[in-house]
Structure formats: structure tokens, C-alpha cells
Amino acid sequence: MQRYTPLKIFHYTDKLDALPRETGRVEAPVHVRLKPTNQCNHACAYCAYRSKALQLGRDMRLADSLPRRKMREIVDDLVDMGVGAVTFSGGGEPFVYPHLAEAADRLAAGGVRIASLTNGGRLAGEAADVFARRGTWLRVSMDGFDGPSYARYRGVAEDEFDRVLGNIRRFAALGGPCRLGVSYVVDRGNAHKVRDMAARLKDLGVDSFKVSPCVVADDAAANNAYHEPLFALVRPAVDAILETLAGDGFEVFDAYHAFSGRFAKRYSWCPSLQLLAVIGADQRVYACQDKAYNRRCGLLGSIRRRRFKEFWLDGKDKFFAIDPSRDCPHHCVAQAKNELVLGYLGADPQHLPFV
């Protein structure tokens, strides 16, 4: 059973058929990315939200955090709308948010699947217990390979590395249905440690290991130029991980590749806008996780003085204000899905039977 596939959306044909502007129909999103706070206990050197080289996070205020009353209102709306899943993510660190356990528990009680991205430094206590018992997956972002390297990457004390590893081990020991993954973010400083970290994390009880390249620019050529010298180190390491570690309850997701096909867009509207909603800690709704906190070309609107449900269902025009061929010349996680969905919607109905 594939977890990482762009074809999942084709199990929601009613929502797909409602996407074009001319239908006039607005369906609830399948998935919501909820960013409860922009505060973080780490200060990662490569953080995309804080990088001046990237458009992501351009208008982010570090002090923003969803008030508890607003969070409860959003949770109630998502349950009422029949949203399928919610992923808590940054901005900041979700486990710093004081009301995370309450929000996650209420969503799960309402039938919404929950997941979270985290740096792992606060993966403990009530919130960790809620995700272990009721979560579908949780993924820790990592980079360092020992105390000193971890401190250099993240601006933290050297003992933070051992704390994160301990939190990972204890979370895995809690049991429950939640899959525990790690996304290992590769750059020039850690490319030689990918295989070692995969083996170490598997021993701690991690279920899934994702190898990801750090994004250094909004331009594909610049990213490729940065990573090109690293492929000779990382590709053999990934192959070795797949050969010697994968299987036996340990999944390996190879996302370390050249940056091609995710920057230039040949289409003028984005179907993913209506399928995955992104709610920021500033009480605004953004086009996607690659345009969060960019008000110039990523903002759909504000929910500061209105409910999310009311905002979302109030007409389709907001979903067509962003033209990907004009506004999205940067990295896009939805590129492959968008092309598949647009191909599906663009099929000539007279020729559908000729499969």
C-alpha cells in the first residue's frame, strides 16, 4: 500500500469534478495544513520560513499564534465540514503551541485524521501521548548527526541532539497506531552521514526515513548547482539504505533528486488550492505550504473576523486569483498532482470510453 503517491486524490472524484470555476460548487478541502504558532524552540540555519533567499515566509511574524478560542472555532468548523485530515506544521514548532493536545484530541474525536511535523525537541507529555494514541503519522525534521553538528544547524545547546533522540525513542515506545518518521534534510554539512543516521534512527524505533534536499533558492538551477556535488555521496548512501535497511517495518522514502519539473508552471489555475487548505498562525488562509505567509501572491483571505467555514464556502473567485504560470516560479510540492488532476479534468468527454 503506497503512502507517498500523487494518485490519492482520485479517490475523491466528487471533489475533483467540483474544481472548475464553471461548476459554481465549493467543496470542503480534503486536507488542511494548520500552523498553530510561528514561535519555535530551534533556529535552523536553512529554515525556509526565515530565509531571505526564498519567497516562502516573506510576511511571517514570529510572534503570531492562534488564540485558543480561534483554534477551537477552526477545529469545530473542520469537523463540521467533514475535512479528512489535518497536519499541524510550521511556521514555528507545533509542539510549542500550548493548546496542541486539546486541538488534536478534538479533531480526532470528530473523525478527522491528524498528523504533525516537528523538530522533536518538545515531543513529550500530553501532546505526544495524543499523537501516539490518535495520530496517523508524525515526522521529525533532522539534520545534525551529533551534538556539535546539531547545535550548529539549529542554534541550540549541544545536548539538544540527545534530547531529540531520547524523545524519538520514548515516542516509539508508547506504541499506538501513529507512524513515526524522520525527514533527514541534506546539505553540504551532513551528506556523508545519511546512511549512519538512517541506521541509528531505525534502531530507535523510527518507522519511516525520508531523504530530502534542503532548498536554497526559488530557482531550480541554483538548487541543482548546490546539490550536484553531493549526489556522488548521497545516491550510493540511499541505495545502501534501500538495500540493507528498508523493509521489516522500516520504510525509506527517497526524495533526494534533481530539482526539475517543480518550478516552471504551464497551467493558469491550481486545483490543489481547493483540495488542501493552509491556515496560518496569523489567522489568514494561504494558497499552499509553498506560499504560506506571502501576502503578495499567496494570500486567499483572512479569517480573523469570520469563521473558516464561512470564508471557504463563500464563492470560488478566491481560488482563481492566483495564476501559477505567473505567480509560482518557485518550488511546488503539488506540481505532479496538479498536472495529473488537470489532465483528468481536461479529458475530452466524447472520447472517455476509448480507454
Salt bridges, closest charged atoms under 4 A:
GLU27 OE1 - LYS15 NZ 3.84
GLU27 OE2 - ARG25 NH2 2.84
ASP64 OD1 - ARG61 NH2 2.83
GLU73 OE2 - LYS70 NZ 2.75
ASP76 OD1 - ARG106 NH2 2.72
ASP77 OD1 - ARG307 NH2 2.84
ASP80 OD2 - LYS309 NZ 2.34
GLU102 OE2 - ARG68 NH2 2.82
GLU102 OE2 - ARG72 NH1 2.51
ASP105 OD1 - ARG134 NH1 2.89
ASP129 OD2 - ARG133 NE 2.93
ASP143 OD2 - ARG154 NH2 2.90
ASP159 OD2 - ARG163 NH2 3.98
GLU160 OE2 - HIS42 NE2 2.75
GLU160 OE1 - ARG163 NH1 2.40
ASP196 OD2 - LYS193 NZ 3.89
GLU251 OE2 - ARG3 NH1 3.39
GLU251 OE1 - ARG179 NH2 3.45
ASP254 OD2 - ARG235 NH2 2.62
ASP282 OD2 - ARG284 NH1 3.56
ASP290 OD1 - HIS331 ND1 3.68
GLU310 OE2 - ARG306 NH2 3.49
ASP314 OD2 - ARG306 NH2 3.17
ASP317 OD1 - ARG21 NH1 3.14
ASP327 OD2 - ARG326 NH2 2.77
GLU339 OE2 - ARG266 NH2 3.80
